[in-house]
Amino acid sequence: MNEFDETSPGKGKRRREQTPLQRALGLLVRREHSRKELGRKLKARGVEAEAVDAAVARLADEGWQNDTRFAEMLVRNRANGGYGPLHIRAELGTHGLDNGQIEAAMASFEGDWVENARDLVRRRFGESGPQELAQQRKAADLLARRGFDGSCIRRATRYDPED
């Protein structure tokens, strides 16, 4: 038995309460967070607003938290997950990023949105893509729900596999 085991005879729980900084760092080591998201999570765990602001500011100053790095990671992950630029821009906006940060993150994406849309269509409708009008409509609806724009949808649903 160790000192953290609740069943130790004569000993209660001996875990010390984590500081707001430790809690924030614990969240960041799992994955990137935006400043807004990190603050919201700490406040939800009962940390006072002043302590949250101080912890998040310190982690940002020391490079542990970085909204630019977070935004670039989110763009990469969502694009690889089959989401389009409209969806990703909207999601970045919910994380408290300004337009400049959003545009910079979107510009950091090195892929091709049309090719991403085509890959998604191929996964759902086979290598030859949607052949019938009904299938093309379903593919277009899927891409629209995933955040691709009209031009991208047209090019991805009406394509020649040799393209």
DSSP file (Angstrom, degrees, kcal/mol; ACC not computed):
  #  RESIDUE AA STRUCTURE BP1 BP2  ACC     N-H-->O    O-->H-N    N-H-->O    O-->H-N    TCO  KAPPA ALPHA  PHI   PSI    X-CA   Y-CA   Z-CA
    1    1 A M              0   0    0      0, 0.0     2,-0.2     0, 0.0     0, 0.0   0.000 360.0 360.0 360.0 146.5    0.0    0.0    0.0
    2    2 A N    >   -     0   0    0      1,-0.0     3,-1.3     6,-0.0     6,-0.2  -0.646 360.0 -95.3-118.7 177.9    1.2    3.5   -0.7
    3    3 A E  T 3  S+     0   0    0      1,-0.3    11,-0.4    -2,-0.2    12,-0.0   0.657 121.6  53.0 -69.3 -14.7    0.5    6.9    0.7
    4    4 A F  T 3  S+     0   0    0      9,-0.1     2,-0.4    10,-0.1    -1,-0.3   0.518  81.0 107.8 -97.6  -5.2   -2.1    7.6   -2.0
    5    5 A D    X   -     0   0    0     -3,-1.3     3,-1.5     1,-0.2     6,-0.1  -0.588  62.8-148.8 -75.7 125.6   -4.1    4.5   -1.4
    6    6 A E  T 3  S+     0   0    0     -2,-0.4    -1,-0.2     1,-0.3     5,-0.1   0.731  93.8  59.1 -68.3 -20.3   -7.4    5.4    0.3
    7    7 A T  T 3  S+     0   0    0      2,-0.1    -1,-0.3     3,-0.0     5,-0.1   0.387  71.7 128.5 -93.2   6.0   -7.5    2.1    2.1
    8    8 A S    X   -     0   0    0     -3,-1.5     3,-1.5    -6,-0.2     2,-0.2  -0.388  69.9-107.1 -60.3 132.9   -4.2    2.5    4.0
    9    9 A P  T 3  S+     0   0    0      0, 0.0    -1,-0.1     0, 0.0     3,-0.1  -0.427  98.1   2.6 -66.0 130.9   -4.7    1.9    7.7
   10   10 A G  T 3  S+     0   0    0     -2,-0.2     2,-0.5     1,-0.2    -2,-0.1   0.448 113.5  96.6  78.5  -0.8   -4.7    5.1    9.7
   11   11 A K    <   -     0   0    0     -3,-1.5    -1,-0.2    -6,-0.1    -3,-0.1  -0.975  53.6-162.9-125.8 133.8   -4.2    7.3    6.7
   12   12 A G        -     0   0    0     -2,-0.5     2,-0.2     1,-0.2    -4,-0.1  -0.164  55.8 -47.8 -90.4-166.8   -6.8    9.2    4.7
   13   13 A K        -     0   0    0      1,-0.1    -1,-0.2    -2,-0.1    -9,-0.1  -0.492  53.0-173.8 -64.0 131.8   -6.4   10.6    1.3
   14   14 A R        +     0   0    0    -11,-0.4     2,-0.2    -2,-0.2    -1,-0.1   0.217  34.4 130.7-117.4  15.6   -3.1   12.5    1.2
   15   15 A R        -     0   0    0    -11,-0.1     2,-0.3     1,-0.1    -2,-0.0  -0.496  53.9-131.8 -69.6 135.0   -3.3   14.0   -2.2
   16   16 A R        -     0   0    0     -2,-0.2     2,-0.2     1,-0.1    -2,-0.1  -0.609  26.3-100.8 -84.7 148.0   -2.6   17.7   -2.2
   17   17 A E        -     0   0    0     -2,-0.3     2,-0.2     1,-0.1    -1,-0.1  -0.485  41.6-121.5 -65.7 132.0   -4.8   20.1   -3.9
   18   18 A Q        -     0   0    0     -2,-0.2    -1,-0.1     1,-0.1    -3,-0.0  -0.483  21.4-118.8 -76.2 146.7   -3.3   21.1   -7.2
   19   19 A T     >  -     0   0    0     -2,-0.2     4,-2.5     1,-0.1     5,-0.2  -0.408  29.6-106.8 -75.1 160.7   -2.6   24.8   -7.9
   20   20 A P  H  > S+     0   0    0      0, 0.0     4,-2.5     0, 0.0     5,-0.2   0.875 122.8  54.2 -55.9 -36.9   -4.4   26.4  -10.9
   21   21 A L  H  > S+     0   0    0      2,-0.2     4,-2.5     1,-0.2     5,-0.2   0.916 108.7  47.4 -63.9 -43.6   -1.1   26.4  -12.7
   22   22 A Q  H  > S+     0   0    0      2,-0.2     4,-2.3     1,-0.2    -1,-0.2   0.894 112.0  50.3 -64.8 -40.1   -0.7   22.6  -12.2
   23   23 A R  H  X S+     0   0    0     -4,-2.5     4,-1.6     2,-0.2    -2,-0.2   0.929 111.9  47.2 -63.0 -44.8   -4.2   22.0  -13.3
   24   24 A A  H  X S+     0   0    0     -4,-2.5     4,-2.1     1,-0.2    -2,-0.2   0.915 112.2  49.4 -63.7 -43.4   -3.8   24.0  -16.4
   25   25 A L  H  X S+     0   0    0     -4,-2.5     4,-2.0     1,-0.2    -1,-0.2   0.882 106.3  57.4 -63.4 -38.1   -0.5   22.3  -17.2
   26   26 A G  H  X S+     0   0    0     -4,-2.3     4,-0.6     1,-0.2    -1,-0.2   0.874 108.6  46.3 -59.1 -38.2   -2.2   18.9  -16.7
   27   27 A L  H >X S+     0   0    0     -4,-1.6     4,-1.4     1,-0.2     3,-0.7   0.896 111.6  51.7 -69.5 -40.4   -4.7   19.8  -19.4
   28   28 A L  H 3< S+     0   0    0     -4,-2.1    -2,-0.2     1,-0.2    -1,-0.2   0.792 101.2  59.3 -71.1 -28.0   -2.0   21.1  -21.8
   29   29 A V  H 3< S+     0   0    0     -4,-2.0    -1,-0.2     1,-0.2    -2,-0.2   0.745 105.0  51.9 -73.8 -19.2    0.1   17.9  -21.5
   30   30 A R  H << S-     0   0    0     -3,-0.7     2,-0.3    -4,-0.6    -2,-0.2   0.899 130.7 -33.3 -78.6 -43.2   -2.8   15.9  -22.8
   31   31 A R  S  < S-     0   0    0     -4,-1.4    -1,-0.3     2,-0.0     2,-0.1  -0.971  74.6 -73.5-167.5 166.3   -3.5   18.1  -25.9
   32   32 A E        -     0   0    0     -2,-0.3     2,-0.3    -3,-0.1    33,-0.1  -0.390  46.1-171.9 -67.0 146.7   -3.3   21.7  -27.1
   33   33 A H        -     0   0    0     -2,-0.1    33,-0.3    33,-0.0    37,-0.2  -0.980  22.7-119.7-135.3 149.4   -6.0   24.1  -25.8
   34   34 A S     >  -     0   0    0     -2,-0.3     4,-2.7    36,-0.1     5,-0.2  -0.450  34.2-108.9 -77.4 163.3   -6.8   27.7  -26.7
   35   35 A R  H  > S+     0   0    0      1,-0.2     4,-2.6     2,-0.2     5,-0.2   0.935 120.9  48.8 -57.2 -46.0   -6.6   30.3  -24.0
   36   36 A K  H  > S+     0   0    0     59,-0.6     4,-2.5     1,-0.2    -1,-0.2   0.923 112.7  46.7 -62.0 -45.7  -10.4   30.6  -23.9
   37   37 A E  H  > S+     0   0    0     58,-0.3     4,-2.4     2,-0.2    -1,-0.2   0.908 112.6  49.7 -64.1 -43.2  -10.9   26.8  -23.7
   38   38 A L  H  X S+     0   0    0     -4,-2.7     4,-2.2     1,-0.2    -2,-0.2   0.924 112.3  47.9 -62.3 -45.2   -8.2   26.4  -21.0
   39   39 A G  H  X S+     0   0    0     -4,-2.6     4,-2.4    -5,-0.2    -2,-0.2   0.910 111.1  50.9 -61.4 -43.0   -9.8   29.2  -19.0
   40   40 A R  H  X S+     0   0    0     -4,-2.5     4,-2.0     1,-0.2    -2,-0.2   0.907 110.6  48.8 -62.4 -42.7  -13.3   27.8  -19.3
   41   41 A K  H  X S+     0   0    0     -4,-2.4     4,-0.9     2,-0.2    -1,-0.2   0.892 111.7  48.5 -66.4 -39.6  -12.1   24.3  -18.2
   42   42 A L  H ><>S+     0   0    0     -4,-2.2     5,-2.0     1,-0.2     3,-0.7   0.921 111.3  49.7 -66.9 -42.4  -10.3   25.7  -15.2
   43   43 A K  H ><5S+     0   0    0     -4,-2.4     3,-1.7     1,-0.3    -1,-0.2   0.879 106.6  56.1 -63.0 -36.8  -13.3   27.8  -14.1
   44   44 A A  H 3<5S+     0   0    0     -4,-2.0    -1,-0.3     1,-0.3    -2,-0.2   0.746 102.7  57.1 -65.9 -22.6  -15.6   24.7  -14.5
   45   45 A R  T <<5S-     0   0    0     -4,-0.9    -1,-0.3    -3,-0.7    -2,-0.2   0.270 127.7 -99.1 -92.0  10.9  -13.3   22.9  -12.1
   46   46 A G  T < 5S+     0   0    0     -3,-1.7     2,-0.3     1,-0.3    -3,-0.2   0.608  72.1 148.0  88.2  12.7  -13.9   25.7   -9.5
   47   47 A V      < -     0   0    0     -5,-2.0    -1,-0.3     1,-0.1    -2,-0.1  -0.647  52.9-109.1 -82.2 137.1  -10.8   27.8   -9.9
   48   48 A E     >  -     0   0    0     -2,-0.3     4,-2.3     1,-0.1     3,-0.2  -0.312  24.0-117.1 -66.8 148.9  -11.3   31.5   -9.3
   49   49 A A  H  > S+     0   0    0      1,-0.2     4,-2.6     2,-0.2     5,-0.2   0.856 112.6  51.3 -56.7 -42.5  -11.2   33.8  -12.3
   50   50 A E  H  > S+     0   0    0      1,-0.2     4,-2.2     2,-0.2    -1,-0.2   0.913 111.8  46.9 -63.9 -42.0   -8.2   35.7  -11.2
   51   51 A A  H  > S+     0   0    0      2,-0.2     4,-2.5    -3,-0.2    -2,-0.2   0.872 111.7  52.1 -67.4 -36.7   -6.2   32.6  -10.6
   52   52 A V  H  X S+     0   0    0     -4,-2.3     4,-2.8     2,-0.2     5,-0.3   0.954 110.0  48.0 -62.6 -50.4   -7.3   31.2  -14.0
   53   53 A D  H  X S+     0   0    0     -4,-2.6     4,-2.3     1,-0.2    -2,-0.2   0.903 113.5  47.7 -58.0 -43.3   -6.1   34.4  -15.7
   54   54 A A  H  X S+     0   0    0     -4,-2.2     4,-2.2     2,-0.2    -1,-0.2   0.919 113.6  46.7 -65.6 -43.9   -2.8   34.3  -14.0
   55   55 A A  H  X S+     0   0    0     -4,-2.5     4,-2.3     2,-0.2    -2,-0.2   0.924 114.6  46.0 -65.6 -44.9   -2.1   30.6  -14.7
   56   56 A V  H  X S+     0   0    0     -4,-2.8     4,-2.1     1,-0.2    -1,-0.2   0.906 112.7  50.7 -66.5 -40.8   -3.1   30.9  -18.3
   57   57 A A  H  X S+     0   0    0     -4,-2.3     4,-2.6    -5,-0.3    -1,-0.2   0.912 111.1  48.7 -63.1 -42.2   -1.0   34.0  -18.8
   58   58 A R  H  X S+     0   0    0     -4,-2.2     4,-2.0     1,-0.2     6,-0.2   0.923 111.3  48.9 -65.1 -43.5    2.0   32.4  -17.2
   59   59 A L  H  <>S+     0   0    0     -4,-2.3     5,-2.1     1,-0.2     6,-1.5   0.867 112.6  48.7 -65.2 -35.1    1.7   29.3  -19.4
   60   60 A A  H ><5S+     0   0    0     -4,-2.1     3,-1.1     4,-0.2    -2,-0.2   0.917 110.3  51.1 -68.0 -43.1    1.4   31.4  -22.5
   61   61 A D  H 3<5S+     0   0    0     -4,-2.6    -2,-0.2     1,-0.3    -1,-0.2   0.855 112.1  47.1 -61.7 -35.1    4.4   33.5  -21.5
   62   62 A E  T 3<5S-     0   0    0     -4,-2.0    -1,-0.3    -5,-0.2    -2,-0.2   0.433 118.1-111.1 -89.7   0.7    6.5   30.4  -21.0
   63   63 A G  T < 5S+     0   0    0     -3,-1.1    -3,-0.2    -4,-0.3    -4,-0.1   0.500  87.8 113.8  87.5   3.7    5.4   28.8  -24.3
   64   64 A W  S   <S+     0   0    0     -5,-2.1     2,-0.5    -6,-0.2    -4,-0.2   0.862  80.6  40.3 -74.5 -35.2    3.3   26.0  -22.9
   65   65 A Q        +     0   0    0     -6,-1.5     2,-0.3    -9,-0.2    -2,-0.3  -0.958  68.7 167.0-116.3 131.5    0.1   27.5  -24.3
   66   66 A N     >  -     0   0    0     -2,-0.5     4,-2.5   -33,-0.3     5,-0.2  -0.918  26.2-158.6-148.3 115.7    0.1   29.0  -27.7
   67   67 A D  H  > S+     0   0    0     -2,-0.3     4,-2.6     1,-0.2     5,-0.2   0.843  96.3  54.0 -65.0 -33.3   -3.1   30.0  -29.7
   68   68 A T  H  > S+     0   0    0      2,-0.2     4,-2.4     1,-0.2    -1,-0.2   0.944 111.2  44.5 -65.1 -47.3   -1.2   29.9  -33.0
   69   69 A R  H  > S+     0   0    0      1,-0.2     4,-2.2     2,-0.2    -2,-0.2   0.904 114.1  50.9 -62.8 -41.8    0.0   26.4  -32.4
   70   70 A F  H  X S+     0   0    0     -4,-2.5     4,-2.5     2,-0.2    -2,-0.2   0.934 110.7  48.4 -59.6 -47.2   -3.4   25.3  -31.2
   71   71 A A  H  X S+     0   0    0     -4,-2.6     4,-2.4     1,-0.2    -2,-0.2   0.904 111.3  49.0 -64.1 -43.0   -5.1   26.7  -34.3
   72   72 A E  H  X S+     0   0    0     -4,-2.4     4,-2.2     1,-0.2    -1,-0.2   0.894 112.1  49.6 -63.7 -39.9   -2.7   25.1  -36.7
   73   73 A M  H  X S+     0   0    0     -4,-2.2     4,-2.8     2,-0.2     5,-0.2   0.913 110.7  49.6 -64.3 -43.2   -3.1   21.7  -34.9
   74   74 A L  H  X S+     0   0    0     -4,-2.5     4,-2.8     2,-0.2     5,-0.3   0.919 110.2  50.1 -64.7 -43.2   -6.9   22.0  -35.0
   75   75 A V  H  X S+     0   0    0     -4,-2.4     4,-2.5     2,-0.2     5,-0.2   0.945 113.5  46.3 -58.7 -48.8   -6.9   22.9  -38.8
   76   76 A R  H  X S+     0   0    0     -4,-2.2     4,-2.4     1,-0.2    -2,-0.2   0.936 115.1  45.8 -59.0 -49.1   -4.6   19.9  -39.5
   77   77 A N  H  X S+     0   0    0     -4,-2.8     4,-1.2     1,-0.2    -2,-0.2   0.918 115.6  44.6 -64.2 -45.1   -6.7   17.5  -37.4
   78   78 A R  H  <>S+     0   0    0     -4,-2.8     5,-2.4    -5,-0.2    -1,-0.2   0.905 113.3  50.3 -68.8 -40.2  -10.1   18.6  -38.7
   79   79 A A  H ><5S+     0   0    0     -4,-2.5     3,-1.5    -5,-0.3    -2,-0.2   0.920 111.4  48.8 -63.0 -42.6   -8.9   18.6  -42.3
   80   80 A N  H 3<5S+     0   0    0     -4,-2.4    -1,-0.2     1,-0.3    -2,-0.2   0.752 106.9  58.5 -67.0 -22.9   -7.5   15.1  -41.9
   81   81 A G  T 3<5S-     0   0    0     -4,-1.2    -1,-0.3    -5,-0.2    -2,-0.2   0.381 126.4 -98.1 -87.5   3.4  -10.8   14.1  -40.3
   82   82 A G  T < 5S+     0   0    0     -3,-1.5     2,-0.3     1,-0.3    -3,-0.2   0.672  76.9 137.6  92.9  17.5  -12.7   15.1  -43.5
   83   83 A Y      < -     0   0    0     -5,-2.4    -1,-0.3    -6,-0.1    64,-0.2  -0.727  43.6-132.2 -98.8 150.2  -13.9   18.6  -42.5
   84   84 A G     >  -     0   0    0     62,-3.2     4,-2.1    -2,-0.3    64,-0.2  -0.353  28.8 -95.6 -95.5 175.7  -13.9   21.5  -44.8
   85   85 A P  H  > S+     0   0    0      0, 0.0     4,-2.5     0, 0.0     5,-0.2   0.796 118.7  56.0 -64.6 -31.3  -12.7   25.1  -44.4
   86   86 A L  H  > S+     0   0    0     61,-2.5     4,-2.0     2,-0.2     5,-0.2   0.936 111.0  44.0 -67.7 -43.8  -16.1   26.6  -43.5
   87   87 A H  H  > S+     0   0    0     60,-0.5     4,-2.3    59,-0.3    -1,-0.2   0.920 115.1  48.9 -63.3 -44.5  -16.6   24.1  -40.6
   88   88 A I  H  X S+     0   0    0     -4,-2.1     4,-2.6     2,-0.2    -2,-0.2   0.913 109.6  51.1 -66.4 -43.5  -13.0   24.6  -39.4
   89   89 A R  H  X S+     0   0    0     -4,-2.5     4,-2.0     1,-0.2    -1,-0.2   0.925 111.2  49.1 -57.8 -45.0  -13.2   28.4  -39.5
   90   90 A A  H  X S+     0   0    0     -4,-2.0     4,-1.2     1,-0.2    -2,-0.2   0.910 111.1  49.2 -62.5 -42.5  -16.4   28.4  -37.5
   91   91 A E  H  X S+     0   0    0     -4,-2.3     4,-0.6     1,-0.2     3,-0.4   0.904 108.3  53.0 -65.0 -40.8  -14.8   26.0  -34.9
   92   92 A L  H ><>S+     0   0    0     -4,-2.6     3,-1.2     1,-0.2     5,-1.2   0.889 104.9  57.0 -60.8 -37.9  -11.7   28.2  -34.6
   93   93 A G  H ><5S+     0   0    0     -4,-2.0     3,-1.3     1,-0.3    -1,-0.2   0.833  99.2  58.7 -62.4 -32.5  -14.1   31.2  -33.9
   94   94 A T  H 3<5S+     0   0    0     -4,-1.2    -1,-0.3    -3,-0.4    -2,-0.2   0.665  97.0  63.6 -71.3 -14.4  -15.6   29.3  -31.0
   95   95 A H  T <<5S-     0   0    0     -3,-1.2   -59,-0.6    -4,-0.6   -58,-0.3   0.270 119.2-105.4 -93.9  11.2  -12.2   29.1  -29.4
   96   96 A G  T < 5 +     0   0    0     -3,-1.3     2,-0.3     1,-0.2    -3,-0.2   0.702  68.9 148.6  79.0  18.9  -11.9   32.9  -29.0
   97   97 A L      < -     0   0    0     -5,-1.2    -1,-0.2     1,-0.1     2,-0.1  -0.644  43.4-125.1 -87.7 145.3   -9.4   33.4  -31.8
   98   98 A D     >  -     0   0    0     -2,-0.3     4,-2.3     1,-0.1     3,-0.2  -0.337  30.3 -98.5 -83.2 170.9   -9.5   36.6  -33.8
   99   99 A N  H  > S+     0   0    0      1,-0.2     4,-2.8     2,-0.2     5,-0.2   0.861 122.3  54.5 -58.8 -38.8   -9.8   36.8  -37.6
  100  100 A G  H  > S+     0   0    0      1,-0.2     4,-2.2     2,-0.2    -1,-0.2   0.915 110.0  45.9 -62.1 -43.7   -6.1   37.3  -38.1
  101  101 A Q  H  > S+     0   0    0      2,-0.2     4,-2.2    -3,-0.2    -2,-0.2   0.886 113.5  50.3 -65.6 -38.9   -5.2   34.1  -36.1
  102  102 A I  H  X S+     0   0    0     -4,-2.3     4,-2.5     2,-0.2    -2,-0.2   0.938 111.7  46.8 -65.3 -46.8   -7.9   32.2  -38.0
  103  103 A E  H  X S+     0   0    0     -4,-2.8     4,-2.3     1,-0.2    -2,-0.2   0.896 112.0  50.9 -63.4 -40.1   -6.7   33.3  -41.4
  104  104 A A  H  X S+     0   0    0     -4,-2.2     4,-1.2    -5,-0.2    -1,-0.2   0.907 111.6  47.7 -63.5 -41.6   -3.1   32.5  -40.4
  105  105 A A  H  < S+     0   0    0     -4,-2.2     4,-0.5     2,-0.2     3,-0.3   0.908 112.3  48.8 -66.8 -41.5   -4.1   29.0  -39.3
  106  106 A M  H >< S+     0   0    0     -4,-2.5     3,-1.1     1,-0.2    -1,-0.2   0.887 109.7  52.7 -65.7 -37.2   -6.1   28.3  -42.4
  107  107 A A  H 3< S+     0   0    0     -4,-2.3    -1,-0.2     1,-0.2    -2,-0.2   0.758  98.8  65.2 -68.9 -23.8   -3.2   29.5  -44.6
  108  108 A S  T 3< S+     0   0    0     -4,-1.2     2,-0.4    -3,-0.3    -1,-0.2   0.659  76.2 105.2 -73.5 -14.3   -0.9   27.1  -42.7
  109  109 A F    <   -     0   0    0     -3,-1.1   -37,-0.0    -4,-0.5    -3,-0.0  -0.546  52.0-170.3 -70.8 122.9   -2.8   24.2  -44.2
  110  110 A E        +     0   0    0     -2,-0.4    -1,-0.2     2,-0.1    -3,-0.0   0.413  53.4  90.9 -96.9   0.8   -0.7   22.7  -46.9
  111  111 A G  S    S-     0   0    0      1,-0.0     2,-0.5     2,-0.0    -2,-0.0  -0.099  80.1-104.3 -87.0-171.6   -3.3   20.3  -48.4
  112  112 A D     >  -     0   0    0      1,-0.1     4,-2.4    -2,-0.0     5,-0.2  -0.975  16.9-153.8-118.9 117.9   -5.9   20.7  -51.1
  113  113 A W  H  > S+     0   0    0     -2,-0.5     4,-2.4     1,-0.2     5,-0.2   0.878  96.7  51.6 -61.8 -39.4   -9.5   21.2  -50.0
  114  114 A V  H  > S+     0   0    0      1,-0.2     4,-2.6     2,-0.2    -1,-0.2   0.918 110.3  48.8 -64.2 -42.3  -10.9   19.8  -53.3
  115  115 A E  H  > S+     0   0    0      2,-0.2     4,-2.5     1,-0.2    -2,-0.2   0.888 109.9  51.8 -65.4 -38.3   -8.7   16.7  -52.9
  116  116 A N  H  X S+     0   0    0     -4,-2.4     4,-2.0     2,-0.2    -2,-0.2   0.926 111.0  48.0 -61.4 -43.5   -9.8   16.3  -49.3
  117  117 A A  H  X S+     0   0    0     -4,-2.4     4,-2.4     1,-0.2    -2,-0.2   0.914 111.4  50.3 -63.6 -42.8  -13.5   16.5  -50.4
  118  118 A R  H  X S+     0   0    0     -4,-2.6     4,-2.9     1,-0.2    -1,-0.2   0.902 108.3  52.7 -62.2 -41.4  -12.8   14.0  -53.2
  119  119 A D  H  X S+     0   0    0     -4,-2.5     4,-2.3     2,-0.2    -1,-0.2   0.914 109.6  48.7 -60.5 -42.6  -11.2   11.6  -50.7
  120  120 A L  H  X S+     0   0    0     -4,-2.0     4,-1.7     2,-0.2    -2,-0.2   0.918 112.3  48.3 -63.4 -43.6  -14.2   11.8  -48.5
  121  121 A V  H  X S+     0   0    0     -4,-2.4     4,-3.0     1,-0.2     5,-0.2   0.910 110.8  51.3 -63.5 -42.3  -16.5   11.1  -51.4
  122  122 A R  H  X S+     0   0    0     -4,-2.9     4,-1.7     1,-0.2    -1,-0.2   0.899 108.3  52.0 -61.5 -40.7  -14.4    8.2  -52.5
  123  123 A R  H  < S+     0   0    0     -4,-2.3    -1,-0.2    -5,-0.2    -2,-0.2   0.875 119.1  36.0 -63.3 -36.4  -14.5    6.7  -49.0
  124  124 A R  H  < S+     0   0    0     -4,-1.7    -2,-0.2    -5,-0.2    -1,-0.2   0.813 131.2  25.7 -87.2 -31.9  -18.3    6.9  -49.0
  125  125 A F  H  < S-     0   0    0     -4,-3.0     3,-0.2     1,-0.3    -3,-0.2   0.315 110.1-102.0-120.2   7.2  -19.2    6.2  -52.6
  126  126 A G    ><  -     0   0    0     -4,-1.7     3,-1.6    -5,-0.2    -1,-0.3  -0.137  49.1 -60.9  92.4 168.8  -16.3    4.0  -53.9
  127  127 A E  T 3  S+     0   0    0      1,-0.3    -1,-0.2    -4,-0.1    -5,-0.1   0.799 131.7  54.2 -61.6 -31.7  -13.4    4.8  -56.1
  128  128 A S  T 3  S-     0   0    0     -3,-0.2    -1,-0.3     1,-0.2    -2,-0.1   0.556 103.3-139.9 -82.7  -6.0  -15.5    5.8  -59.1
  129  129 A G    <   -     0   0    0     -3,-1.6     2,-0.3    -7,-0.2    -1,-0.2  -0.115  48.5 -23.5  76.5-178.2  -17.4    8.4  -57.0
  130  130 A P        +     0   0    0      0, 0.0    -4,-0.1     0, 0.0    -5,-0.0  -0.523  58.2 178.2 -71.2 126.7  -21.1    9.1  -57.2
  131  131 A Q        +     0   0    0     -2,-0.3     2,-0.2    -6,-0.1    -2,-0.0   0.851  57.7  57.9 -97.4 -42.7  -22.5    8.1  -60.6
  132  132 A E  S  > S-     0   0    0      1,-0.1     4,-2.4     4,-0.0     5,-0.2  -0.500  87.0-113.8 -91.9 159.9  -26.2    8.8  -60.4
  133  133 A L  H  > S+     0   0    0      1,-0.2     4,-2.4     2,-0.2     5,-0.2   0.885 116.9  54.2 -58.8 -41.2  -27.8   12.1  -59.7
  134  134 A A  H  > S+     0   0    0      1,-0.2     4,-2.1     2,-0.2    -1,-0.2   0.903 110.1  47.0 -61.7 -41.1  -29.2   10.9  -56.4
  135  135 A Q  H  > S+     0   0    0      2,-0.2     4,-2.7     1,-0.2    -1,-0.2   0.888 109.7  53.4 -67.7 -38.6  -25.7    9.8  -55.3
  136  136 A Q  H  X S+     0   0    0     -4,-2.4     4,-2.6     1,-0.2    -2,-0.2   0.895 108.9  49.7 -62.9 -38.9  -24.3   13.1  -56.4
  137  137 A R  H  X S+     0   0    0     -4,-2.4     4,-2.7     2,-0.2    -2,-0.2   0.920 111.1  48.6 -65.3 -43.1  -26.9   14.9  -54.3
  138  138 A K  H  X S+     0   0    0     -4,-2.1     4,-2.4     2,-0.2    -2,-0.2   0.914 112.8  48.2 -62.4 -41.8  -26.1   12.7  -51.3
  139  139 A A  H  X S+     0   0    0     -4,-2.7     4,-2.5     2,-0.2    -2,-0.2   0.917 111.7  49.7 -64.7 -42.3  -22.4   13.4  -51.7
  140  140 A A  H  X S+     0   0    0     -4,-2.6     4,-2.4     2,-0.2    -2,-0.2   0.904 110.8  49.9 -63.3 -41.4  -23.0   17.1  -52.1
  141  141 A D  H  X S+     0   0    0     -4,-2.7     4,-2.6     2,-0.2    -1,-0.2   0.918 110.3  50.8 -62.6 -43.3  -25.1   17.1  -48.9
  142  142 A L  H  X S+     0   0    0     -4,-2.4     4,-1.7     1,-0.2    -2,-0.2   0.938 112.2  46.1 -58.7 -48.3  -22.4   15.3  -47.0
  143  143 A L  H  <>S+     0   0    0     -4,-2.5     5,-2.3     1,-0.2     4,-0.4   0.879 111.4  51.8 -65.9 -37.5  -19.8   17.7  -48.1
  144  144 A A  H ><5S+     0   0    0     -4,-2.4     3,-1.2     1,-0.2    -1,-0.2   0.922 109.6  49.7 -64.3 -43.1  -22.0   20.7  -47.3
  145  145 A R  H 3<5S+     0   0    0     -4,-2.6    -1,-0.2     1,-0.3    -2,-0.2   0.830 108.8  54.4 -63.2 -31.0  -22.6   19.3  -43.8
  146  146 A R  T 3<5S-     0   0    0     -4,-1.7   -62,-3.2    -5,-0.2   -59,-0.3   0.498 124.7-101.4 -83.7  -4.6  -18.8   18.8  -43.4
  147  147 A G  T < 5 +     0   0    0     -3,-1.2   -61,-2.5    -4,-0.4   -60,-0.5   0.764  69.5 144.2  96.0  25.9  -18.1   22.5  -44.2
  148  148 A F      < -     0   0    0     -5,-2.3    -1,-0.3   -64,-0.2     2,-0.1  -0.752  46.2-120.6 -94.5 147.1  -17.0   22.5  -47.9
  149  149 A D     >  -     0   0    0     -2,-0.3     4,-2.4     1,-0.1     5,-0.2  -0.302  29.0 -98.9 -82.8 170.9  -18.0   25.4  -50.1
  150  150 A G  H  > S+     0   0    0      1,-0.2     4,-2.6     2,-0.2     5,-0.2   0.870 120.2  51.2 -58.8 -43.6  -20.1   25.2  -53.3
  151  151 A S  H  > S+     0   0    0      1,-0.2     4,-2.1     2,-0.2    -1,-0.2   0.919 112.4  46.7 -61.5 -44.6  -17.1   25.3  -55.7
  152  152 A C  H  > S+     0   0    0      2,-0.2     4,-2.0     1,-0.2    -1,-0.2   0.892 111.6  51.9 -64.4 -41.3  -15.3   22.5  -53.8
  153  153 A I  H  X S+     0   0    0     -4,-2.4     4,-2.1     2,-0.2     5,-0.3   0.931 109.5  49.1 -63.6 -46.2  -18.5   20.4  -53.7
  154  154 A R  H  X S+     0   0    0     -4,-2.6     4,-1.6     1,-0.2    -2,-0.2   0.933 113.5  46.3 -59.2 -46.2  -19.1   20.7  -57.5
  155  155 A R  H  < S+     0   0    0     -4,-2.1    -1,-0.2     1,-0.2    -2,-0.2   0.822 115.4  46.6 -68.0 -30.6  -15.5   19.8  -58.3
  156  156 A A  H  < S+     0   0    0     -4,-2.0     3,-0.3    -5,-0.2    -1,-0.2   0.786 116.1  42.0 -83.8 -27.2  -15.5   16.8  -55.8
  157  157 A T  H  < S+     0   0    0     -4,-2.1     2,-0.4     1,-0.2    -2,-0.2   0.663 117.1  45.2 -95.5 -16.8  -18.9   15.3  -56.9
  158  158 A R  S  < S+     0   0    0     -4,-1.6     2,-0.3    -5,-0.3    -1,-0.2  -0.640  86.7 128.3-124.2  73.4  -18.5   15.7  -60.6
  159  159 A Y        -     0   0    0     -2,-0.4    -3,-0.1    -3,-0.3    -4,-0.0  -0.882  58.4-123.4-130.4 159.4  -15.1   14.5  -61.3
  160  160 A D    >   -     0   0    0     -2,-0.3     3,-3.1     1,-0.1   -31,-0.1  -0.888  23.4-136.4 -97.0 124.3  -13.3   12.1  -63.6
  161  161 A P  T 3  S+     0   0    0      0, 0.0    -1,-0.1     0, 0.0   -32,-0.0   0.732 106.3  61.8 -56.2 -20.1  -11.2    9.6  -61.5
  162  162 A E  T 3         0   0    0      1,-0.2    -3,-0.0    -3,-0.0     0, 0.0   0.599 360.0 360.0 -78.2 -10.9   -8.4   10.2  -64.0
  163  163 A D    <         0   0    0     -3,-3.1    -1,-0.2     0, 0.0     0, 0.0   0.469 360.0 360.0 -58.8 360.0   -8.3   13.8  -63.0
